[in-house]
Amino acid sequence: MKLIEHYLILNSAYATQKNGVEFETTLSEIIDILGCSQPNAKGVLNRLKKQGWIRWKPGRGRGYRSRINFQLSLFDGIKMYVSEQLAQDHFKEGMEFLHSLSIPTQIHSFLGQYLEEWFGFQTEGEKELKHILRIPMYRNLISLDPAQVSTAFEYHFAGQIYDTLLRIDSTTKQIYPHLALGWDTPNEKEWIFYLRKGIRFHHGRLLTSEDVIYTFQRVLDSSVSVFYWLRHYLNKVESSGDHTVIFHFKQPFPFFPNILSSNKASIVPYDVDFKQQVVGTGPFFVRSFSTEKLILEAFDHYFKERAWLDRVEIFRFPEELQGRFSYKMTTRNVDSLEVQEKTVNQHVTITQLIIFQTKKPGPQQHPAFRRAIRLALDRNTMINDTTMKEVQPADSFLHTRSKKKVFPSYTLSEAQEALKESGYSGETLTMFIPSLQWRENALWIQSRCNQIGVSLELQPLDLKKTLQKEFFQQAHLIMINVILVGDSEINLIEPFGNNSLYRQVFTLEENQQMDRFTDRFISGKTTNERLSIWCEMEDWFRQENLILFQFHFKEETAYSSNLQGYKFGSLGMYDFHNLWIKDK
């Protein structure tokens, strides 16, 4: 253990004592606090004294008490410790250590203010000013490989590191050229794309048609790619020179431009091993990537305009501290910039739902059991019984559809009747829950199930293990939060692609039914036709009670009016490439 950690343990144990005031204690008491032997405790005290953090007068002889005087305040000690942990990429462990201490509420408040000042927009350097954005994150980044990204955060960061052939405007839903200058469709089964010249990868090489061919071969060959099913429709990809790529399909494929605008179809270089290095053509390149921290730096040779931000630093926060240390991105962290009170608010609607794992043996395989749980989890009653704020009952992935629904209330006796029909015999079922934030909601569900006679055990959803297929096999029910902004077609269909959670937990027959919906969806000729088919699939989920829609809630982020270029992506997150700040 580090000396500063010994100090914080000791100081927090005497938090009621005033700093700089001598008070009595005993060596045996300090031994108990530090949890070490007498020689080790004496060694720690001597080192703390030498460091100047304490004054220590050991008691001489029987009956004489020792005296200690803390010279370094608890808050200054915590700031010193946090700064050291941040510098050494041990931020998460450091915050977990602080969370284990008995720190006064006032100190937590000061620490929150300190972290808020440390995060956000910062400037560094004297001769050459660097603009830096630091962001706390409360979930793991498992992969930055665009073929494997599985969370909204990973999807967003992929959009900062890589580029796609086409882009889609999240507001107008219009698709426009990006890495490609344009495209032709000589017939219904052939798509020709013309690449821009002079586009450079982060490792220095220029983009060619060979990279595009490699990207799609990789997507088709990868068992974890969300677009793995594309192999059933795509016949071959070939080049006609360095800057022309031709896609040949087995049947008409009008949905293809939507796929090319997805971050999961980002173009990657053919000469890089992604297990060793992350390389794209995007506005930011990866300086370092670990479980604790992601550092992105502006790519000077980006084919569009260079980003105004020089560096983006993302730090992993322990999830249990999310409510204690929060951060909203404003410009008050930059002392050289004018601060204004006016803010710009961005709302993102998130849907919470419960998925039954029908592939796993158990009572949840019976339709009547799933119906019983649906009846027990009355959405209106849940919202009234809990302290959740600004939520609305959900009956769809999209809140715009839910608004049109009428939500009848159900009684526990109705749920118990359905439970009898299922033949449930009292087994304990496991439900994964995604966040400590939803513990109250999960406990209400557990209690409600108990009231109809269903035993439900709650376990945290470990995001580190979500790519491990065997992980989900432990659960009978899984609670998740889903972000779907607007009705962008690619965002609707992506979650049901290969290796998705839905694919992992449903039976083969149910997966085949999803395949039939997907096949119809991507073969639809118009947006309205495709959206109608997607609604059919959603209705099927509801009718079979494979998915229980719980409620919609909004996440709001406040931005200073000095912040310019705030362009939000398809998942409601700001695009780092466009951000800049007004000078005074």
C-alpha positions in Angstrom: 0.0 0.0 0.0 1.2 3.5 -0.8 2.2 5.9 1.9 -0.6 8.4 0.9 -3.1 5.6 1.2 -2.0 4.9 4.7 -2.3 8.6 5.5 -5.8 8.8 4.1 -6.9 5.7 6.1 -5.5 7.2 9.2 -6.8 10.8 8.7 -10.3 9.7 7.7 -10.5 7.5 10.9 -9.9 10.7 12.9 -12.0 12.9 10.5 -13.8 14.6 13.5 -10.4 16.0 14.7 -9.4 19.5 13.5 -6.4 19.7 11.2 -3.3 21.2 12.9 -4.6 20.4 16.4 -2.8 17.9 18.5 -4.9 15.1 20.2 -4.2 11.9 22.1 -4.3 8.4 20.7 -2.5 5.1 21.2 -0.2 3.0 19.1 -2.5 0.0 19.5 -5.5 2.1 18.1 -3.4 3.1 15.1 -2.4 -0.5 14.5 -6.1 -1.4 14.4 -6.9 1.4 12.0 -4.0 0.6 9.6 -4.5 -3.2 10.0 -0.8 -4.0 10.2 1.8 -5.2 12.7 3.4 -2.9 15.4 6.7 -2.6 13.5 4.9 -1.8 10.3 2.7 0.8 12.0 5.7 2.5 13.6 7.4 2.5 10.2 4.4 4.2 8.6 4.2 6.8 11.3 7.9 7.6 11.0 7.6 8.0 7.2 4.5 10.2 7.5 6.4 12.3 10.0 9.4 12.6 7.7 7.1 13.6 4.9 5.8 16.4 7.0 2.2 15.2 6.9 1.9 14.5 10.6 3.6 15.4 13.9 3.9 12.3 16.1 4.9 12.1 19.8 4.9 8.4 20.9 3.9 7.8 24.5 6.9 6.9 26.8 6.2 4.3 29.4 3.1 2.6 30.7 0.0 4.9 31.0 1.4 7.6 28.8 -0.7 8.2 25.6 0.8 9.1 22.3 -0.1 12.4 20.6 -0.6 13.1 16.9 -1.2 16.2 14.8 -2.3 16.1 11.1 -0.5 18.7 9.1 -1.9 17.8 5.7 -5.6 18.2 5.4 -7.8 15.3 4.4 -9.0 17.1 1.3 -5.5 18.1 0.2 -4.4 14.5 0.8 -7.2 13.3 -1.4 -6.4 15.7 -4.1 -2.8 14.6 -4.1 -3.9 11.0 -4.2 -6.4 11.5 -7.1 -3.9 13.5 -9.1 -1.3 10.7 -8.7 -3.9 8.0 -9.7 -4.9 9.9 -12.7 -1.3 10.3 -13.9 -0.6 6.6 -13.4 -3.8 5.3 -15.2 -5.1 3.9 -11.9 -8.1 6.2 -11.6 -10.7 3.5 -11.2 -8.8 1.8 -8.4 -8.2 5.1 -6.7 -11.8 6.1 -6.7 -12.8 2.6 -5.4 -10.2 3.1 -2.6 -11.7 6.5 -1.7 -15.2 5.0 -1.8 -14.1 2.5 0.9 -13.1 5.2 3.3 -15.3 7.0 5.9 -15.0 10.4 4.3 -17.3 13.2 5.5 -20.0 14.3 3.2 -18.5 17.8 3.0 -15.2 16.3 1.7 -17.1 14.3 -0.9 -18.7 17.6 -2.1 -15.3 19.3 -2.3 -13.9 16.3 -4.2 -16.8 16.4 -6.6 -16.0 20.1 -7.3 -12.3 19.3 -7.7 -13.1 16.5 -10.2 -15.6 18.8 -12.0 -12.8 21.3 -12.5 -10.4 18.7 -13.6 -12.8 17.2 -16.2 -14.3 19.2 -19.0 -12.5 21.6 -21.4 -8.9 22.4 -20.3 -6.0 24.2 -21.8 -2.4 23.1 -21.4 1.0 24.5 -22.5 2.3 28.1 -22.7 3.9 28.6 -26.1 1.7 26.2 -27.9 -1.8 26.0 -26.4 -3.5 22.6 -26.4 -7.3 22.3 -26.0 -8.3 19.2 -24.2 -11.6 17.6 -23.3 -11.7 15.2 -20.4 -14.8 13.1 -19.9 -15.7 10.6 -17.1 -17.3 7.3 -18.2 -19.2 4.9 -16.1 -19.1 1.8 -18.3 -16.4 -0.4 -19.9 -15.1 0.1 -23.4 -14.5 -3.5 -24.4 -13.6 -3.1 -28.1 -12.9 -0.3 -30.6 -13.0 -2.7 -33.5 -15.9 -1.4 -35.6 -16.9 -5.0 -36.5 -17.3 -5.9 -32.8 -18.5 -2.7 -31.0 -21.5 -3.7 -28.9 -22.5 -0.7 -26.8 -23.6 2.9 -27.6 -20.4 4.3 -26.2 -18.2 2.0 -28.4 -20.3 2.8 -31.4 -19.9 6.5 -30.8 -16.1 6.4 -30.3 -15.8 4.3 -33.5 -17.3 7.2 -35.3 -14.5 9.5 -34.1 -11.7 7.0 -35.0 -13.0 5.6 -38.4 -14.9 6.8 -41.4 -17.6 5.2 -43.5 -18.2 5.3 -47.2 -21.5 7.2 -46.7 -23.0 9.2 -43.8 -26.6 9.7 -42.7 -27.9 13.0 -41.3 -29.5 12.2 -38.0 -32.0 15.0 -38.4 -33.1 14.7 -42.1 -32.2 11.0 -42.5 -30.7 11.9 -45.8 -27.6 9.8 -46.9 -24.7 11.6 -48.4 -21.1 10.7 -49.6 -18.2 10.6 -47.2 -15.2 8.5 -48.0 -16.9 7.9 -51.3 -17.3 10.8 -53.7 -20.5 9.3 -55.1 -22.0 6.1 -56.4 -23.9 4.5 -59.3 -26.4 1.7 -59.5 -26.3 0.4 -63.1 -28.9 -2.2 -62.2 -30.8 -3.4 -59.1 -28.1 -5.9 -58.1 -24.9 -3.8 -58.6 -23.5 -0.8 -56.6 -20.4 1.1 -57.8 -18.6 3.5 -55.4 -16.0 6.0 -56.3 -13.5 6.8 -53.5 -11.9 10.1 -52.7 -8.2 10.5 -53.4 -5.6 11.4 -50.8 -7.3 10.0 -47.8 -4.7 8.9 -45.3 -4.9 6.3 -42.5 -3.5 7.1 -39.1 -0.5 4.9 -39.8 0.4 6.9 -42.9 -0.8 4.8 -45.9 -3.3 6.1 -48.4 -6.8 4.6 -48.6 -7.4 2.4 -51.7 -10.2 0.1 -52.9 -8.3 -2.8 -51.5 -9.1 -1.5 -48.0 -12.8 -1.4 -48.8 -12.7 -5.0 -50.1 -10.8 -6.2 -47.0 -13.3 -4.4 -44.7 -16.3 -6.2 -46.1 -14.5 -9.6 -46.4 -13.7 -9.1 -42.7 -17.3 -8.3 -41.9 -18.6 -11.3 -43.8 -16.0 -13.7 -42.2 -16.4 -12.4 -38.7 -18.8 -14.4 -36.5 -19.2 -11.4 -34.2 -20.0 -8.8 -36.8 -23.5 -7.4 -36.7 -23.7 -7.5 -40.5 -22.6 -11.2 -40.7 -26.0 -11.9 -42.4 -24.9 -9.7 -45.3 -23.1 -12.8 -46.7 -26.5 -14.2 -47.7 -27.1 -11.3 -50.1 -23.7 -10.2 -51.2 -22.2 -12.2 -54.1 -18.8 -10.6 -54.4 -16.8 -7.3 -54.0 -14.2 -6.3 -56.6 -12.2 -3.2 -57.6 -11.8 -1.4 -60.8 -8.6 0.5 -60.1 -7.4 2.0 -56.8 -10.5 4.2 -56.3 -13.5 2.3 -57.6 -15.3 -0.6 -55.7 -18.1 -2.7 -57.1 -20.5 -4.7 -55.0 -22.5 -7.5 -56.7 -25.6 -8.8 -54.9 -27.6 -11.9 -55.5 -30.9 -9.9 -55.4 -32.0 -6.3 -55.3 -30.7 -4.6 -52.1 -32.1 -1.1 -51.8 -31.1 -0.9 -48.1 -27.4 -1.1 -48.8 -26.6 2.7 -48.5 -28.0 2.6 -44.9 -25.5 -0.2 -44.0 -22.6 1.8 -45.5 -23.5 4.7 -43.2 -23.2 2.6 -40.0 -20.2 3.0 -37.8 -20.1 -0.8 -37.8 -19.3 -0.7 -41.5 -16.3 1.7 -41.0 -13.4 1.2 -43.4 -10.3 -0.3 -41.9 -6.8 -0.9 -43.4 -5.9 -4.3 -44.7 -2.4 -4.2 -43.3 -3.1 -3.8 -39.6 -3.8 -6.4 -36.9 -6.5 -4.9 -34.7 -5.5 -7.0 -31.7 -2.3 -5.0 -31.7 -3.2 -1.5 -33.1 -6.3 0.6 -33.7 -6.1 2.4 -37.0 -8.7 4.3 -39.0 -9.0 7.5 -41.2 -11.1 9.5 -38.7 -10.6 12.9 -37.2 -9.0 11.4 -34.1 -6.4 8.6 -33.7 -5.9 6.4 -30.6 -2.9 7.5 -28.6 -3.6 4.9 -25.8 -6.4 2.5 -24.9 -6.8 0.5 -21.7 -9.6 -0.5 -19.4 -9.0 2.7 -17.4 -8.5 5.3 -20.0 -8.9 6.1 -23.7 -6.8 9.0 -25.2 -7.7 10.3 -28.6 -5.6 12.9 -30.4 -6.5 15.1 -33.4 -5.3 13.6 -36.7 -3.6 16.5 -38.5 -4.0 14.8 -41.9 -7.8 14.3 -41.7 -9.3 14.7 -45.2 -12.0 16.9 -43.8 -11.1 20.0 -41.7 -8.9 19.2 -38.7 -10.6 19.0 -35.3 -10.4 22.1 -33.1 -9.8 19.9 -30.0 -6.3 18.6 -29.7 -7.0 15.7 -27.4 -9.9 13.9 -25.8 -9.3 11.9 -22.6 -12.0 9.5 -21.4 -11.6 8.1 -17.8 -13.4 5.1 -16.3 -15.4 6.0 -13.2 -16.6 3.2 -10.9 -20.4 2.8 -11.5 -21.2 3.1 -7.8 -19.8 6.7 -7.8 -22.0 7.8 -10.7 -24.5 9.6 -8.5 -21.8 11.1 -6.3 -19.4 12.6 -8.9 -21.3 13.8 -11.9 -20.2 16.0 -14.7 -22.0 18.1 -17.3 -19.9 19.5 -20.2 -19.6 23.3 -19.8 -16.9 25.8 -20.6 -16.3 27.0 -17.0 -13.3 24.7 -16.8 -11.4 26.9 -19.2 -10.2 30.0 -17.5 -9.3 31.9 -20.7 -12.9 31.7 -22.0 -15.9 33.8 -21.2 -18.6 31.9 -19.2 -22.2 32.5 -20.0 -25.2 31.3 -18.0 -27.3 30.2 -21.1 -27.1 26.5 -21.9 -28.1 24.3 -24.8 -29.8 21.1 -23.7 -29.7 17.8 -25.5 -32.3 15.1 -24.7 -31.8 11.4 -25.4 -34.7 9.0 -24.8 -33.7 5.6 -23.4 -36.0 2.6 -23.2 -35.7 0.1 -20.4 -36.9 -3.4 -21.2 -36.7 -7.0 -19.9 -35.7 -9.9 -22.2 -36.6 -13.5 -21.4 -33.9 -16.0 -22.2 -36.1 -18.7 -23.9 -33.1 -20.7 -25.0 -32.3 -21.6 -21.3 -34.4 -24.4 -19.8 -36.8 -23.1 -17.2 -40.3 -21.8 -16.6 -39.6 -18.7 -18.7 -39.8 -20.9 -21.8 -43.6 -21.2 -21.2 -45.7 -18.4 -22.8 -48.1 -18.3 -19.9 -45.2 -17.7 -17.4 -44.0 -14.8 -19.5 -47.5 -13.4 -19.7 -47.8 -13.8 -15.9 -44.7 -11.6 -15.4 -46.0 -9.1 -17.9 -49.3 -8.8 -15.9 -47.5 -8.6 -12.6 -45.2 -5.8 -13.8 -47.9 -3.2 -14.3 -46.1 -0.2 -15.7 -48.4 2.4 -14.2 -48.2 0.9 -10.7 -44.4 0.6 -11.0 -44.0 4.3 -11.8 -46.4 5.3 -9.0 -44.7 3.0 -6.4 -41.2 4.2 -7.0 -39.3 7.5 -6.9 -38.4 7.4 -10.6 -38.9 10.8 -12.1 -39.7 11.9 -15.7 -40.4 8.4 -17.0 -43.3 7.3 -19.1 -44.6 3.7 -19.6 -43.2 2.0 -22.7 -44.9 -0.4 -25.1 -42.3 0.0 -27.9 -38.6 0.7 -28.5 -39.6 4.2 -29.6 -41.3 6.6 -27.2 -43.2 8.1 -30.2 -45.0 4.8 -30.6 -45.6 4.4 -26.9 -47.3 7.8 -26.7 -50.0 6.5 -28.9 -50.7 3.5 -26.7 -53.2 3.0 -23.9 -51.8 1.3 -20.9 -54.5 -0.7 -19.0 -53.7 -1.8 -15.4 -53.6 -5.4 -14.3 -54.2 -7.1 -11.0 -52.0 -9.6 -9.2 -54.8 -12.1 -9.3 -54.7 -12.0 -13.1 -51.0 -12.6 -13.0 -51.5 -15.5 -10.6 -54.0 -17.2 -12.9 -51.5 -17.1 -15.8 -48.8 -18.4 -13.5 -51.0 -21.4 -12.6 -51.5 -22.1 -16.3 -47.7 -22.2 -16.8 -47.1 -25.0 -14.2 -44.5 -23.0 -12.4 -43.2 -25.0 -9.4 -41.3 -22.4 -7.4 -37.9 -22.4 -9.0 -35.6 -19.4 -8.4 -34.9 -17.4 -11.5 -32.0 -15.0 -12.0 -32.4 -11.6 -13.5 -29.4 -9.5 -14.6 -29.7 -5.7 -13.9 -27.5 -3.2 -15.7 -26.8 -0.5 -13.2 -27.0 0.5 -9.5 -29.0 3.4 -10.8 -31.9 1.0 -11.4 -31.7 -0.9 -8.1 -35.0 0.5 -6.8 -36.7 -0.4 -10.0 -35.2 -3.9 -9.9 -36.2 -4.4 -6.2 -39.8 -3.4 -7.1 -39.8 -6.0 -9.8 -38.4 -8.6 -7.4 -41.1 -7.8 -4.8 -43.9 -7.8 -7.4 -42.8 -11.2 -8.6 -42.7 -12.5 -5.0 -46.2 -11.3 -4.5 -47.5 -13.7 -7.2 -45.2 -16.5 -5.9 -42.2 -16.2 -8.3 -38.7 -16.3 -6.7 -36.4 -13.8 -8.4 -32.7 -13.3 -7.7 -31.0 -10.1 -8.9 -27.4 -10.0 -10.2 -25.4 -7.1 -11.7 -24.9 -7.2 -15.4 -21.1 -7.3 -15.8 -20.3 -5.3 -19.0 -16.8 -6.8 -19.1 -18.4 -10.2 -19.9 -21.1 -9.2 -22.3 -19.1 -10.6 -25.3 -18.8 -14.0 -23.6 -21.7 -16.1 -24.7 -21.6 -18.3 -21.6 -22.1 -15.2 -19.4 -25.7 -14.7 -20.5 -26.5 -18.4 -20.1 -26.7 -17.8 -16.3 -29.7 -15.5 -16.6 -33.4 -16.3 -17.1 -34.3 -12.6 -17.5 -32.1 -9.7 -18.5 -32.9 -6.0 -17.9 -31.2 -3.6 -20.4 -31.4 0.0 -21.5 -31.7 0.7 -25.2 -30.9 4.0 -27.0 -32.8 4.5 -30.3 -32.8 8.2 -31.4 -35.5 9.0 -33.9 -36.5 6.4 -36.5 -33.2 6.1 -38.4 -33.5 2.7 -40.2 -30.0 1.4 -39.6 -30.3 2.1 -35.9 -33.5 0.1 -35.7 -32.2 -3.0 -37.4 -28.6 -3.0 -36.1 -29.5 -4.4 -32.6 -31.0 -7.5 -34.1 -27.9 -8.4 -36.1 -25.6 -11.4 -35.6 -24.3 -12.1 -32.1 -26.6 -9.5 -30.5 -28.0 -10.1 -27.1 -31.4 -11.0 -28.7 -29.7 -13.6 -30.9 -27.9 -15.1 -27.9 -30.9 -15.6 -25.6 -33.7 -16.6 -28.0 -34.3 -20.1 -29.4 -33.3 -21.2 -32.9 -36.9 -21.0 -34.0 -37.3 -17.4 -32.7 -34.0 -16.4 -34.3 -35.3 -17.8 -37.6 -38.4 -15.7 -37.2 -36.2 -12.6 -36.7 -34.3 -13.6 -39.8 -37.5 -13.6 -41.8 -38.4 -10.1 -40.5 -34.9 -8.9 -41.2 -34.9 -10.3 -44.8 -38.2 -8.5 -45.5 -37.0 -5.3 -43.9 -33.8 -4.9 -45.9 -35.6 -5.9 -49.0 -38.2 -3.2 -48.6 -38.0 -0.6 -51.4 -39.1 2.5 -49.4 -38.6 3.8 -45.9 -42.3 3.5 -45.0 -42.4 -0.1 -46.2 -39.3 -1.0 -44.1 -40.6 0.8 -41.0 -43.9 -1.0 -41.3 -42.1 -4.4 -41.3 -40.0 -3.3 -38.3 -43.2 -2.5 -36.4 -44.5 -6.0 -37.2 -41.4 -7.5 -35.7 -41.8 -5.3 -32.6 -45.4 -6.4 -32.3 -44.3 -10.0 -32.5 -41.9 -9.5 -29.6 -44.8 -8.0 -27.6 -47.3 -10.6 -28.5 -45.0 -13.5 -27.5 -43.9 -11.6 -24.4 -40.3 -12.2 -25.4 -39.5 -8.6 -24.5 -41.3 -6.7 -21.8 -41.2 -2.9 -22.4 -40.9 -1.1 -19.1 -40.6 2.6 -19.5 -38.9 5.5 -21.3 -36.7 8.0 -19.6 -34.7 11.0 -20.8 -31.0 11.8 -20.2 -30.3 15.5 -20.5 -26.9 17.1 -21.0 -26.3 20.8 -20.5 -23.8 22.6 -22.7 -22.5 26.2 -22.3 -23.7 28.6 -25.0 -20.0 29.2 -25.7 -19.8 25.7 -27.1 -20.0 25.8 -30.8 -20.4 23.1 -33.5 -22.3 20.7 -31.2 -23.5 18.2 -33.6 -25.2 15.2 -32.2 -24.9 11.7 -33.7 -27.5 9.1 -34.3 -27.2 8.0 -30.7 -27.5 11.5 -29.3 -23.9 11.9 -28.4 -21.9 14.9 -29.4 -19.4 14.7 -32.3 -15.9 15.7 -31.0 -14.8 16.6 -34.5 -17.1 19.6 -34.7 -16.7 21.0 -31.2 -15.0 24.4 -30.6 -15.3 27.2 -28.1 -15.7 30.9 -28.7 -12.9 33.2 -27.5 -13.8 36.2 -25.4 
